[in-house]
Amino acid sequence: MSKAIETSFDEAAARVTEALKVGVDYAPYMILGACNPHLAWRALQVEDKIDTMPPCNVVVREERPGPIEVTAIDPVASMSAIGDPKLAKIADGVRHLLTEVIQQL
């Protein structure tokens, strides 16, 4: 899904942010966009809409008092839906980086 709107970048981002608010209470939860700029650039050269399904988000969540859960999707699994071997190689690099980050915590 895509739509081009006649406005500034900052206004477009503000409008999307406002439209996405759900107005509900939820446990502490944060989605971090953790894409490596170099790898993201390479992926965009292969598939220009790849940024709509980022394979490198990391979620920090506290469902109840106790340990905090840190989760990352397997980028190789998520990018396999596109079926491009060039993306698979990039996704493997992202998997390696995310694995290192999670192991360092």
C-alpha positions as CSV (number, residue, x, y, z in Angstrom):
1,M,0.0,0.0,0.0
2,S,1.4,3.4,-0.9
3,K,0.2,6.9,-1.3
4,A,2.0,10.1,-2.4
5,I,0.8,13.2,-0.5
6,E,1.5,16.9,-1.3
7,T,3.2,18.1,1.9
8,S,6.5,18.4,3.6
9,F,8.4,15.4,4.9
10,D,8.0,16.5,8.5
11,E,4.3,17.1,8.1
12,A,3.8,13.7,6.5
13,A,5.7,12.0,9.3
14,A,3.6,13.9,11.9
15,R,0.3,13.0,10.1
16,V,1.3,9.3,10.0
17,T,2.3,9.3,13.6
18,E,-1.0,10.8,14.7
19,A,-3.0,8.4,12.5
20,L,-1.2,5.4,14.0
21,K,-2.0,6.3,17.7
22,V,-4.3,3.6,19.2
23,G,-5.0,5.2,22.5
24,V,-4.8,2.1,24.7
25,D,-2.8,1.2,27.7
26,Y,-0.2,-1.5,27.1
27,A,2.8,-2.9,28.9
28,P,6.1,-1.1,28.3
29,Y,6.9,-1.8,24.7
30,M,9.3,-0.3,22.2
31,I,10.2,-1.1,18.6
32,L,13.7,0.0,17.6
33,G,14.6,0.3,13.9
34,A,18.1,-1.2,14.1
35,C,19.0,-1.4,10.4
36,N,22.6,-1.0,9.5
37,P,22.7,1.9,7.0
38,H,25.1,0.2,4.6
39,L,23.1,-3.0,4.5
40,A,19.8,-1.1,4.2
41,W,21.3,0.8,1.2
42,R,22.3,-2.4,-0.4
43,A,18.9,-4.0,0.1
44,L,17.2,-0.9,-1.3
45,Q,19.3,-1.2,-4.5
46,V,17.9,-4.7,-5.0
47,E,14.2,-4.0,-3.9
48,D,13.1,-0.4,-3.6
49,K,10.1,-1.2,-1.4
50,I,12.1,-3.4,1.0
51,D,11.9,-0.6,3.6
52,T,8.2,-1.4,4.1
53,M,9.1,-4.8,5.7
54,P,12.3,-4.0,7.7
55,P,14.1,-7.2,8.6
56,C,16.0,-5.6,11.4
57,N,13.5,-4.3,14.0
58,V,14.3,-5.1,17.6
59,V,11.5,-5.2,20.2
60,V,12.0,-4.4,23.9
61,R,9.1,-5.6,26.0
62,E,8.0,-5.9,29.6
63,E,4.9,-8.0,29.8
64,R,5.1,-8.4,33.6
65,P,7.5,-7.5,36.4
66,G,10.7,-9.5,35.9
67,P,13.1,-10.0,33.0
68,I,12.7,-7.7,30.0
69,E,12.3,-9.5,26.7
70,V,14.4,-8.4,23.7
71,T,13.3,-9.9,20.4
72,A,14.5,-9.7,16.8
73,I,12.9,-11.3,13.8
74,D,15.1,-13.7,11.7
75,P,15.8,-11.5,8.7
76,V,16.6,-14.5,6.5
77,A,13.1,-16.0,7.1
78,S,11.3,-12.6,6.5
79,M,13.2,-11.8,3.3
80,S,12.8,-15.3,1.9
81,A,9.2,-14.3,0.9
82,I,10.7,-12.0,-1.8
83,G,12.8,-14.9,-3.3
84,D,15.8,-12.8,-4.5
85,P,19.2,-14.4,-3.8
86,K,20.8,-11.0,-3.5
87,L,18.5,-10.1,-0.7
88,A,19.1,-13.4,1.0
89,K,22.8,-12.7,1.2
90,I,22.1,-9.2,2.7
91,A,19.6,-10.7,5.1
92,D,22.3,-13.2,6.3
93,G,24.5,-10.3,7.1
94,V,21.7,-8.6,9.1
95,R,21.1,-11.9,10.9
96,H,24.7,-12.1,11.9
97,L,24.7,-8.5,13.3
98,L,21.4,-8.9,15.2
99,T,22.6,-12.2,16.7
100,E,25.7,-10.4,18.0
101,V,23.7,-7.6,19.5
102,I,21.3,-10.0,21.3
103,Q,24.2,-12.1,22.6
104,Q,26.0,-9.0,23.9
105,L,23.0,-8.0,26.2
